Amino acid sequence: MLRNIKLLDMNLPRTTLFMIMSLDGKISSGDTDDLDVDRDWKKIKGVKEGLHQYYDLEKRTDIVSLNTGRVMAKIGVNKRKKAPKKMPVSFVIIDSKPHLTKVGVEYLSKWLKHLYLVTTNNNHPAVKLSKNLNNITVIKYKKIDFTNLFQKLKREFGINRMTIQSGGTLNTTLVRQGLIDRVSIVIAPILVGGKTTSTLMDGKALHKVSELKKLKALKLIKVNRLKNSYLHLIYKVL
């Protein structure tokens, strides 16, 4: 009830953190951008056989997905030249470095219904491209305020539901700020390890007992036992 009141007061979209991870919580195969779940796990016997189930579930997520420029670069959009098949999906991409190049932004504009590019970088290639491409909207901040961003996405652009598929650091930021409503996790039958390998929740660790309020309890909503030793878990964030 309190969460419903908060959503009403803050006018936020309903959000679901949707990810695939190993049994030990890793969302990558290692700690470099050369290693990637999408590329690597389809090569591993005992894992590749059931991997398609994650992508099947992904197709049923919200029509708006939030991700990062780093992830987009990692999956190779900056190198894609072949014209993609247009998707009825919009992306909200957080990218300040920038990780996306002009080629990458152009590819995304051809691939997506709409690209909302969130950045602190006034020289991001999307800024110039947005003047000529009507399906690119650049949202600029001096420092990104995610609560404000989510309010803006709903109030100004009519985004009522959104799937989050970002990296561990941003996941932690959004969870701790109370911006995630549900967690939908596919657990793959694999152990990865590595202290510096990205996990579902990375970012700054807690240091004080007074910070325990930042931890988020979950209520298990559903457990789906998938084929080939995969699990799909759905939680409500309390």
PyMOL commands that set and color helices and strands:
alter all, ss='L'
color gray80, all
select helices_A, chain A and resi 2-10+37-43+48-50+52-58+69-74+77-79+102-111+125-129+146-157+168-176+209-214
alter helices_A, ss='H'
color red, helices_A
select strands_A, chain A and resi 14-22+64-68+90-94+114-119+136-140+161-164+182-188+218-225+231-237
alter strands_A, ss='S'
color yellow, strands_A
deselect
rebuild
show_as cartoon
